[in-house]
Amino acid sequence: MSKVADLQSQEVIDYCANEECSAEIVFGQQATKRGKDLFCNMGCLCQAIGAVVITVKGGE
Ligand SMILES: [Zn+2]
């Protein structure tokens, strides 16, 4: 029952490897890992490797 303080002071483990983001990645957070790089979400990973999310349309 003494976990409240822990939740309020989340430990910063790393920073998003996307230089345009560089968000704090805290203990217990879900992050995306590529090699030794950590990204705060899939969008940052995609941007860093030059991938984009598209909607695939039929008919081609
Ligand atoms: Zn990020």
N, CA, C, O and the ligand as a Tripos MOL2 file, in Angstrom:
@<TRIPOS>MOLECULE
protein
  241   239    61     0     0
PROTEIN
NO_CHARGES

@<TRIPOS>ATOM
      1 N           0.8290   -1.2150    0.0000 N.3       1 MET1
      2 CA          0.0000    0.0000    0.0000 C.3       1 MET1
      3 C           0.8600    1.2600    0.0000 C.2       1 MET1
      4 O           0.3530    2.3590    0.2240 O.2       1 MET1
      5 N           2.1550    1.1040   -0.2500 N.am      2 SER2
      6 CA          3.0300    2.2790   -0.2520 C.3       2 SER2
      7 C           3.5230    2.5790   -1.6750 C.2       2 SER2
      8 O           4.5980    3.1460   -1.8680 O.2       2 SER2
      9 N           2.7200    2.1900   -2.6490 N.am      3 LYS3
     10 CA          3.1670    2.3290   -4.0370 C.3       3 LYS3
     11 C           2.7840    3.6680   -4.6550 C.2       3 LYS3
     12 O           3.2230    3.9950   -5.7570 O.2       3 LYS3
     13 N           1.9800    4.4290   -3.9590 N.am      4 VAL4
     14 CA          1.4980    5.6840   -4.5450 C.3       4 VAL4
     15 C           2.6570    6.6180   -4.8680 C.2       4 VAL4
     16 O           2.6960    7.2210   -5.9400 O.2       4 VAL4
     17 N           3.6000    6.7350   -3.9360 N.am      5 ALA5
     18 CA          4.7410    7.6220   -4.1550 C.3       5 ALA5
     19 C           5.5650    7.1510   -5.3460 C.2       5 ALA5
     20 O           6.0810    7.9650   -6.1120 O.2       5 ALA5
     21 N           5.6850    5.8340   -5.5000 N.am      6 ASP6
     22 CA          6.4550    5.2980   -6.6090 C.3       6 ASP6
     23 C           5.8320    5.6750   -7.9550 C.2       6 ASP6
     24 O           6.5390    5.9840   -8.9150 O.2       6 ASP6
     25 N           4.5210    5.6440   -8.0070 N.am      7 LEU7
     26 CA          3.8410    5.9740   -9.2520 C.3       7 LEU7
     27 C           4.0070    7.4530   -9.6060 C.2       7 LEU7
     28 O           4.0210    7.8260  -10.7790 O.2       7 LEU7
     29 N           4.1320    8.2750   -8.5860 N.am      8 GLN8
     30 CA          4.2300    9.7050   -8.8440 C.3       8 GLN8
     31 C           5.6210   10.1050   -9.3120 C.2       8 GLN8
     32 O           5.7790   11.0700  -10.0590 O.2       8 GLN8
     33 N           6.6290    9.3580   -8.8700 N.am      9 SER9
     34 CA          7.9900    9.6720   -9.2780 C.3       9 SER9
     35 C           8.5050    8.5530  -10.1700 C.2       9 SER9
     36 O           9.3010    7.7140   -9.7490 O.2       9 SER9
     37 N           8.0370    8.5600  -11.3990 N.am     10 GLN10
     38 CA          8.4190    7.4960  -12.3140 C.3      10 GLN10
     39 C           9.8710    7.6650  -12.7390 C.2      10 GLN10
     40 O          10.3180    8.7600  -13.0820 O.2      10 GLN10
     41 N          10.5750    6.5760  -12.7070 N.am     11 GLU11
     42 CA         11.9960    6.6020  -13.0340 C.3      11 GLU11
     43 C          12.1900    6.6550  -14.5430 C.2      11 GLU11
     44 O          11.6460    5.8260  -15.2730 O.2      11 GLU11
     45 N          12.9570    7.6210  -15.0050 N.am     12 VAL12
     46 CA         13.2420    7.7400  -16.4280 C.3      12 VAL12
     47 C          14.3420    6.7540  -16.8000 C.2      12 VAL12
     48 O          15.4640    6.8450  -16.3010 O.2      12 VAL12
     49 N          14.0120    5.8140  -17.6780 N.am     13 ILE13
     50 CA         14.9550    4.7800  -18.0820 C.3      13 ILE13
     51 C          15.7870    5.2360  -19.2770 C.2      13 ILE13
     52 O          16.9910    4.9880  -19.3450 O.2      13 ILE13
     53 N          15.1250    5.9040  -20.2110 N.am     14 ASP14
     54 CA         15.7860    6.2730  -21.4550 C.3      14 ASP14
     55 C          14.9710    7.3710  -22.1180 C.2      14 ASP14
     56 O          13.9490    7.8100  -21.5910 O.2      14 ASP14
     57 N          15.4300    7.7990  -23.2640 N.am     15 TYR15
     58 CA         14.6920    8.7920  -24.0320 C.3      15 TYR15
     59 C          14.4090    8.2400  -25.4150 C.2      15 TYR15
     60 O          15.1920    7.4560  -25.9500 O.2      15 TYR15
     61 N          13.3050    8.6440  -25.9860 N.am     16 CYS16
     62 CA         12.9270    8.1870  -27.3180 C.3      16 CYS16
     63 C          14.0640    8.4460  -28.2970 C.2      16 CYS16
     64 O          14.6340    9.5360  -28.3270 O.2      16 CYS16
     65 N          14.3890    7.4310  -29.0990 N.am     17 ALA17
     66 CA         15.5140    7.5330  -30.0170 C.3      17 ALA17
     67 C          15.1900    8.3910  -31.2360 C.2      17 ALA17
     68 O          16.0740    8.7020  -32.0350 O.2      17 ALA17
     69 N          13.9290    8.7710  -31.3760 N.am     18 ASN18
     70 CA         13.5450    9.7100  -32.4240 C.3      18 ASN18
     71 C          13.9430   11.1110  -31.9650 C.2      18 ASN18
     72 O          13.3620   11.6520  -31.0240 O.2      18 ASN18
     73 N          14.9350   11.6910  -32.6360 N.am     19 GLU19
     74 CA         15.4940   12.9590  -32.1680 C.3      19 GLU19
     75 C          14.4590   14.0840  -32.1670 C.2      19 GLU19
     76 O          14.5660   15.0310  -31.3870 O.2      19 GLU19
     77 N          13.4790   13.9780  -33.0230 N.am     20 GLU20
     78 CA         12.4550   15.0240  -33.0680 C.3      20 GLU20
     79 C          11.4710   14.8900  -31.9100 C.2      20 GLU20
     80 O          10.6980   15.8080  -31.6360 O.2      20 GLU20
     81 N          11.5010   13.7460  -31.2340 N.am     21 CYS21
     82 CA         10.5890   13.5010  -30.1290 C.3      21 CYS21
     83 C          11.3400   13.5770  -28.8060 C.2      21 CYS21
     84 O          11.0640   14.4340  -27.9670 O.2      21 CYS21
     85 N          12.2900   12.6680  -28.6350 N.am     22 SER22
     86 CA         13.1270   12.6170  -27.4230 C.3      22 SER22
     87 C          12.3080   12.6060  -26.1320 C.2      22 SER22
     88 O          12.7330   13.1530  -25.1140 O.2      22 SER22
     89 N          11.1350   11.9830  -26.1830 N.am     23 ALA23
     90 CA         10.2950   11.9110  -24.9960 C.3      23 ALA23
     91 C          10.9270   11.0000  -23.9480 C.2      23 ALA23
     92 O          11.6620   10.0660  -24.2700 O.2      23 ALA23
     93 N          10.6250   11.2910  -22.7050 N.am     24 GLU24
     94 CA         11.1050   10.4330  -21.6340 C.3      24 GLU24
     95 C          10.4190    9.0740  -21.7000 C.2      24 GLU24
     96 O           9.2080    8.9880  -21.9040 O.2      24 GLU24
     97 N          11.1980    8.0250  -21.5270 N.am     25 ILE25
     98 CA         10.6370    6.6820  -21.4220 C.3      25 ILE25
     99 C          10.8390    6.2460  -19.9820 C.2      25 ILE25
    100 O          11.9680    6.1230  -19.5080 O.2      25 ILE25
    101 N           9.7350    6.0160  -19.2950 N.am     26 VAL26
    102 CA          9.7930    5.7580  -17.8600 C.3      26 VAL26
    103 C           9.5880    4.2850  -17.5630 C.2      26 VAL26
    104 O           9.0710    3.5280  -18.3850 O.2      26 VAL26
    105 N          10.0040    3.9030  -16.3780 N.am     27 PHE27
    106 CA          9.8990    2.5160  -15.9380 C.3      27 PHE27
    107 C           8.4590    2.0420  -16.0150 C.2      27 PHE27
    108 O           7.5460    2.7130  -15.5340 O.2      27 PHE27
    109 N           8.2640    0.8870  -16.6220 N.am     28 GLY28
    110 CA          6.9330    0.3030  -16.7080 C.3      28 GLY28
    111 C           6.1540    0.7300  -17.9330 C.2      28 GLY28
    112 O           5.0850    0.1860  -18.2110 O.2      28 GLY28
    113 N           6.6810    1.7070  -18.6750 N.am     29 GLN29
    114 CA          5.9990    2.1710  -19.8850 C.3      29 GLN29
    115 C           6.1810    1.1670  -21.0120 C.2      29 GLN29
    116 O           7.2020    0.4850  -21.0880 O.2      29 GLN29
    117 N           5.1930    1.0800  -21.8790 N.am     30 GLN30
    118 CA          5.3670    0.2740  -23.0840 C.3      30 GLN30
    119 C           6.1290    1.1010  -24.1020 C.2      30 GLN30
    120 O           5.7700    2.2430  -24.3880 O.2      30 GLN30
    121 N           7.1890    0.5110  -24.6480 N.am     31 ALA31
    122 CA          7.9760    1.2070  -25.6510 C.3      31 ALA31
    123 C           8.2700    0.2350  -26.7880 C.2      31 ALA31
    124 O           8.0720   -0.9730  -26.6620 O.2      31 ALA31
    125 N           8.7380    0.7770  -27.8770 N.am     32 THR32
    126 CA          9.0910   -0.0440  -29.0340 C.3      32 THR32
    127 C          10.6000   -0.0880  -29.1450 C.2      32 THR32
    128 O          11.2520    0.9560  -29.1510 O.2      32 THR32
    129 N          11.1630   -1.2840  -29.2340 N.am     33 LYS33
    130 CA         12.5980   -1.4460  -29.2470 C.3      33 LYS33
    131 C          13.0650   -1.8880  -30.6220 C.2      33 LYS33
    132 O          12.4720   -2.7710  -31.2420 O.2      33 LYS33
    133 N          14.1370   -1.2610  -31.0890 N.am     34 ARG34
    134 CA         14.7510   -1.6770  -32.3530 C.3      34 ARG34
    135 C          16.2580   -1.6970  -32.1130 C.2      34 ARG34
    136 O          16.8890   -0.6500  -31.9710 O.2      34 ARG34
    137 N          16.8280   -2.9090  -32.0690 N.am     35 GLY35
    138 CA         18.2270   -3.0120  -31.6780 C.3      35 GLY35
    139 C          18.3700   -2.5200  -30.2520 C.2      35 GLY35
    140 O          17.7110   -3.0330  -29.3480 O.2      35 GLY35
    141 N          19.2330   -1.5190  -30.0400 N.am     36 LYS36
    142 CA         19.3790   -0.9650  -28.6920 C.3      36 LYS36
    143 C          18.6120    0.3390  -28.5330 C.2      36 LYS36
    144 O          18.6610    0.9700  -27.4770 O.2      36 LYS36
    145 N          17.9060    0.7410  -29.5800 N.am     37 ASP37
    146 CA         17.1570    1.9850  -29.5190 C.3      37 ASP37
    147 C          15.7530    1.7540  -28.9830 C.2      37 ASP37
    148 O          15.1020    0.7630  -29.3150 O.2      37 ASP37
    149 N          15.3020    2.6690  -28.1600 N.am     38 LEU38
    150 CA         13.9450    2.6200  -27.6400 C.3      38 LEU38
    151 C          13.1590    3.7990  -28.1960 C.2      38 LEU38
    152 O          13.6560    4.9230  -28.2790 O.2      38 LEU38
    153 N          11.9250    3.5100  -28.5730 N.am     39 PHE39
    154 CA         11.0400    4.5530  -29.0760 C.3      39 PHE39
    155 C           9.7890    4.5740  -28.2160 C.2      39 PHE39
    156 O           9.3380    3.5320  -27.7410 O.2      39 PHE39
    157 N           9.2290    5.7570  -28.0170 N.am     40 CYS40
    158 CA          8.0980    5.8700  -27.1050 C.3      40 CYS40
    159 C           6.8350    5.2620  -27.7040 C.2      40 CYS40
    160 O           5.9220    4.8890  -26.9670 O.2      40 CYS40
    161 N           6.7710    5.1570  -29.0110 N.am     41 ASN41
    162 CA          5.6270    4.4960  -29.6410 C.3      41 ASN41
    163 C           5.9950    4.0690  -31.0550 C.2      41 ASN41
    164 O           7.0800    4.3760  -31.5490 O.2      41 ASN41
    165 N           5.0830    3.3630  -31.6910 N.am     42 MET42
    166 CA          5.3460    2.8560  -33.0390 C.3      42 MET42
    167 C           5.5520    3.9830  -34.0420 C.2      42 MET42
    168 O           6.3380    3.8590  -34.9810 O.2      42 MET42
    169 N           4.8390    5.0790  -33.8330 N.am     43 GLY43
    170 CA          4.9490    6.1990  -34.7650 C.3      43 GLY43
    171 C           6.3610    6.7500  -34.8080 C.2      43 GLY43
    172 O           6.8730    7.0730  -35.8800 O.2      43 GLY43
    173 N           6.9940    6.8580  -33.6470 N.am     44 CYS44
    174 CA          8.3600    7.3670  -33.5950 C.3      44 CYS44
    175 C           9.3250    6.3950  -34.2520 C.2      44 CYS44
    176 O          10.2610    6.8120  -34.9350 O.2      44 CYS44
    177 N           9.1050    5.1100  -34.0530 N.am     45 LEU45
    178 CA          9.9540    4.1110  -34.7130 C.3      45 LEU45
    179 C           9.8100    4.2280  -36.2240 C.2      45 LEU45
    180 O          10.8100    4.2650  -36.9410 O.2      45 LEU45
    181 N           8.5910    4.2870  -36.7060 N.am     46 CYS46
    182 CA          8.3450    4.3880  -38.1480 C.3      46 CYS46
    183 C           9.0220    5.6210  -38.7220 C.2      46 CYS46
    184 O           9.6640    5.5540  -39.7710 O.2      46 CYS46
    185 N           8.8780    6.7560  -38.0260 N.am     47 GLN47
    186 CA          9.4710    7.9930  -38.5230 C.3      47 GLN47
    187 C          10.9890    7.8770  -38.5710 C.2      47 GLN47
    188 O          11.6280    8.3590  -39.5060 O.2      47 GLN47
    189 N          11.5600    7.2340  -37.5560 N.am     48 ALA48
    190 CA         13.0100    7.1260  -37.4680 C.3      48 ALA48
    191 C          13.5850    6.2580  -38.5840 C.2      48 ALA48
    192 O          14.6880    6.5150  -39.0650 O.2      48 ALA48
    193 N          12.8470    5.2390  -38.9940 N.am     49 ILE49
    194 CA         13.3640    4.3470  -40.0380 C.3      49 ILE49
    195 C          12.8060    4.7030  -41.4020 C.2      49 ILE49
    196 O          13.0830    4.0220  -42.3890 O.2      49 ILE49
    197 N          12.0190    5.7700  -41.4610 N.am     50 GLY50
    198 CA         11.5230    6.2480  -42.7430 C.3      50 GLY50
    199 C          10.3000    5.5280  -43.2430 C.2      50 GLY50
    200 O           9.9640    5.6160  -44.4240 O.2      50 GLY50
    201 N           9.6200    4.8070  -42.3520 N.am     51 ALA51
    202 CA          8.4020    4.1170  -42.7480 C.3      51 ALA51
    203 C           7.1980    4.9920  -42.4370 C.2      51 ALA51
    204 O           7.2250    5.8020  -41.5100 O.2      51 ALA51
    205 N           6.1590    4.8210  -43.2110 N.am     52 VAL52
    206 CA          4.9250    5.5500  -42.9570 C.3      52 VAL52
    207 C           3.7700    4.5630  -42.8750 C.2      52 VAL52
    208 O           3.7970    3.4960  -43.4870 O.2      52 VAL52
    209 N           2.7740    4.9360  -42.1210 N.am     53 VAL53
    210 CA          1.5770    4.1140  -42.0090 C.3      53 VAL53
    211 C           0.5820    4.5780  -43.0580 C.2      53 VAL53
    212 O           0.2440    5.7590  -43.1300 O.2      53 VAL53
    213 N           0.1220    3.6490  -43.8610 N.am     54 ILE54
    214 CA         -0.8470    3.9910  -44.9000 C.3      54 ILE54
    215 C          -2.0730    3.1050  -44.7480 C.2      54 ILE54
    216 O          -2.0470    2.0870  -44.0560 O.2      54 ILE54
    217 N          -3.1280    3.5100  -45.4020 N.am     55 THR55
    218 CA         -4.2950    2.6600  -45.5080 C.3      55 THR55
    219 C          -4.2460    1.9650  -46.8650 C.2      55 THR55
    220 O          -4.2640    2.6120  -47.9120 O.2      55 THR55
    221 N          -4.1850    0.6520  -46.8270 N.am     56 VAL56
    222 CA         -4.0720   -0.1020  -48.0630 C.3      56 VAL56
    223 C          -5.4410   -0.1820  -48.7250 C.2      56 VAL56
    224 O          -6.4230   -0.6080  -48.1180 O.2      56 VAL56
    225 N          -5.4790    0.2330  -49.9650 N.am     57 LYS57
    226 CA         -6.7380    0.2090  -50.6990 C.3      57 LYS57
    227 C          -6.6890   -0.8880  -51.7660 C.2      57 LYS57
    228 O          -5.6460   -1.1550  -52.3630 O.2      57 LYS57
    229 N          -7.8180   -1.4970  -51.9800 N.am     58 GLY58
    230 CA         -7.8830   -2.5600  -52.9710 C.3      58 GLY58
    231 C          -7.9130   -2.0100  -54.3830 C.2      58 GLY58
    232 O          -7.9580   -0.7970  -54.5880 O.2      58 GLY58
    233 N          -7.8870   -2.9130  -55.3600 N.am     59 GLY59
    234 CA         -8.0470   -2.5230  -56.7460 C.3      59 GLY59
    235 C          -6.7540   -2.3950  -57.5160 C.2      59 GLY59
    236 O          -6.7810   -2.2170  -58.7340 O.2      59 GLY59
    237 N          -5.6340   -2.4800  -56.8500 N.am     60 GLU60
    238 CA         -4.3640   -2.3820  -57.5750 C.3      60 GLU60
    239 C          -3.8850   -3.7530  -58.0190 C.2      60 GLU60
    240 O          -2.8310   -3.8660  -58.6440 O.2      60 GLU60
    241 ZN          8.8920    9.3170  -29.3840 Zn       61 ZN61
@<TRIPOS>BOND
     1     1     2 1
     2     2     3 1
     3     3     4 2
     4     3     5 am
     5     5     6 1
     6     6     7 1
     7     7     8 2
     8     7     9 am
     9     9    10 1
    10    10    11 1
    11    11    12 2
    12    11    13 am
    13    13    14 1
    14    14    15 1
    15    15    16 2
    16    15    17 am
    17    17    18 1
    18    18    19 1
    19    19    20 2
    20    19    21 am
    21    21    22 1
    22    22    23 1
    23    23    24 2
    24    23    25 am
    25    25    26 1
    26    26    27 1
    27    27    28 2
    28    27    29 am
    29    29    30 1
    30    30    31 1
    31    31    32 2
    32    31    33 am
    33    33    34 1
    34    34    35 1
    35    35    36 2
    36    35    37 am
    37    37    38 1
    38    38    39 1
    39    39    40 2
    40    39    41 am
    41    41    42 1
    42    42    43 1
    43    43    44 2
    44    43    45 am
    45    45    46 1
    46    46    47 1
    47    47    48 2
    48    47    49 am
    49    49    50 1
    50    50    51 1
    51    51    52 2
    52    51    53 am
    53    53    54 1
    54    54    55 1
    55    55    56 2
    56    55    57 am
    57    57    58 1
    58    58    59 1
    59    59    60 2
    60    59    61 am
    61    61    62 1
    62    62    63 1
    63    63    64 2
    64    63    65 am
    65    65    66 1
    66    66    67 1
    67    67    68 2
    68    67    69 am
    69    69    70 1
    70    70    71 1
    71    71    72 2
    72    71    73 am
    73    73    74 1
    74    74    75 1
    75    75    76 2
    76    75    77 am
    77    77    78 1
    78    78    79 1
    79    79    80 2
    80    79    81 am
    81    81    82 1
    82    82    83 1
    83    83    84 2
    84    83    85 am
    85    85    86 1
    86    86    87 1
    87    87    88 2
    88    87    89 am
    89    89    90 1
    90    90    91 1
    91    91    92 2
    92    91    93 am
    93    93    94 1
    94    94    95 1
    95    95    96 2
    96    95    97 am
    97    97    98 1
    98    98    99 1
    99    99   100 2
   100    99   101 am
   101   101   102 1
   102   102   103 1
   103   103   104 2
   104   103   105 am
   105   105   106 1
   106   106   107 1
   107   107   108 2
   108   107   109 am
   109   109   110 1
   110   110   111 1
   111   111   112 2
   112   111   113 am
   113   113   114 1
   114   114   115 1
   115   115   116 2
   116   115   117 am
   117   117   118 1
   118   118   119 1
   119   119   120 2
   120   119   121 am
   121   121   122 1
   122   122   123 1
   123   123   124 2
   124   123   125 am
   125   125   126 1
   126   126   127 1
   127   127   128 2
   128   127   129 am
   129   129   130 1
   130   130   131 1
   131   131   132 2
   132   131   133 am
   133   133   134 1
   134   134   135 1
   135   135   136 2
   136   135   137 am
   137   137   138 1
   138   138   139 1
   139   139   140 2
   140   139   141 am
   141   141   142 1
   142   142   143 1
   143   143   144 2
   144   143   145 am
   145   145   146 1
   146   146   147 1
   147   147   148 2
   148   147   149 am
   149   149   150 1
   150   150   151 1
   151   151   152 2
   152   151   153 am
   153   153   154 1
   154   154   155 1
   155   155   156 2
   156   155   157 am
   157   157   158 1
   158   158   159 1
   159   159   160 2
   160   159   161 am
   161   161   162 1
   162   162   163 1
   163   163   164 2
   164   163   165 am
   165   165   166 1
   166   166   167 1
   167   167   168 2
   168   167   169 am
   169   169   170 1
   170   170   171 1
   171   171   172 2
   172   171   173 am
   173   173   174 1
   174   174   175 1
   175   175   176 2
   176   175   177 am
   177   177   178 1
   178   178   179 1
   179   179   180 2
   180   179   181 am
   181   181   182 1
   182   182   183 1
   183   183   184 2
   184   183   185 am
   185   185   186 1
   186   186   187 1
   187   187   188 2
   188   187   189 am
   189   189   190 1
   190   190   191 1
   191   191   192 2
   192   191   193 am
   193   193   194 1
   194   194   195 1
   195   195   196 2
   196   195   197 am
   197   197   198 1
   198   198   199 1
   199   199   200 2
   200   199   201 am
   201   201   202 1
   202   202   203 1
   203   203   204 2
   204   203   205 am
   205   205   206 1
   206   206   207 1
   207   207   208 2
   208   207   209 am
   209   209   210 1
   210   210   211 1
   211   211   212 2
   212   211   213 am
   213   213   214 1
   214   214   215 1
   215   215   216 2
   216   215   217 am
   217   217   218 1
   218   218   219 1
   219   219   220 2
   220   219   221 am
   221   221   222 1
   222   222   223 1
   223   223   224 2
   224   223   225 am
   225   225   226 1
   226   226   227 1
   227   227   228 2
   228   227   229 am
   229   229   230 1
   230   230   231 1
   231   231   232 2
   232   231   233 am
   233   233   234 1
   234   234   235 1
   235   235   236 2
   236   235   237 am
   237   237   238 1
   238   238   239 1
   239   239   240 2
@<TRIPOS>SUBSTRUCTURE
     1 MET1         2 RESIDUE 1 A MET
     2 SER2         6 RESIDUE 1 A SER
     3 LYS3        10 RESIDUE 1 A LYS
     4 VAL4        14 RESIDUE 1 A VAL
     5 ALA5        18 RESIDUE 1 A ALA
     6 ASP6        22 RESIDUE 1 A ASP
     7 LEU7        26 RESIDUE 1 A LEU
     8 GLN8        30 RESIDUE 1 A GLN
     9 SER9        34 RESIDUE 1 A SER
    10 GLN10       38 RESIDUE 1 A GLN
    11 GLU11       42 RESIDUE 1 A GLU
    12 VAL12       46 RESIDUE 1 A VAL
    13 ILE13       50 RESIDUE 1 A ILE
    14 ASP14       54 RESIDUE 1 A ASP
    15 TYR15       58 RESIDUE 1 A TYR
    16 CYS16       62 RESIDUE 1 A CYS
    17 ALA17       66 RESIDUE 1 A ALA
    18 ASN18       70 RESIDUE 1 A ASN
    19 GLU19       74 RESIDUE 1 A GLU
    20 GLU20       78 RESIDUE 1 A GLU
    21 CYS21       82 RESIDUE 1 A CYS
    22 SER22       86 RESIDUE 1 A SER
    23 ALA23       90 RESIDUE 1 A ALA
    24 GLU24       94 RESIDUE 1 A GLU
    25 ILE25       98 RESIDUE 1 A ILE
    26 VAL26      102 RESIDUE 1 A VAL
    27 PHE27      106 RESIDUE 1 A PHE
    28 GLY28      110 RESIDUE 1 A GLY
    29 GLN29      114 RESIDUE 1 A GLN
    30 GLN30      118 RESIDUE 1 A GLN
    31 ALA31      122 RESIDUE 1 A ALA
    32 THR32      126 RESIDUE 1 A THR
    33 LYS33      130 RESIDUE 1 A LYS
    34 ARG34      134 RESIDUE 1 A ARG
    35 GLY35      138 RESIDUE 1 A GLY
    36 LYS36      142 RESIDUE 1 A LYS
    37 ASP37      146 RESIDUE 1 A ASP
    38 LEU38      150 RESIDUE 1 A LEU
    39 PHE39      154 RESIDUE 1 A PHE
    40 CYS40      158 RESIDUE 1 A CYS
    41 ASN41      162 RESIDUE 1 A ASN
    42 MET42      166 RESIDUE 1 A MET
    43 GLY43      170 RESIDUE 1 A GLY
    44 CYS44      174 RESIDUE 1 A CYS
    45 LEU45      178 RESIDUE 1 A LEU
    46 CYS46      182 RESIDUE 1 A CYS
    47 GLN47      186 RESIDUE 1 A GLN
    48 ALA48      190 RESIDUE 1 A ALA
    49 ILE49      194 RESIDUE 1 A ILE
    50 GLY50      198 RESIDUE 1 A GLY
    51 ALA51      202 RESIDUE 1 A ALA
    52 VAL52      206 RESIDUE 1 A VAL
    53 VAL53      210 RESIDUE 1 A VAL
    54 ILE54      214 RESIDUE 1 A ILE
    55 THR55      218 RESIDUE 1 A THR
    56 VAL56      222 RESIDUE 1 A VAL
    57 LYS57      226 RESIDUE 1 A LYS
    58 GLY58      230 RESIDUE 1 A GLY
    59 GLY59      234 RESIDUE 1 A GLY
    60 GLU60      238 RESIDUE 1 A GLU
    61 ZN61       241 GROUP 0 **** ****
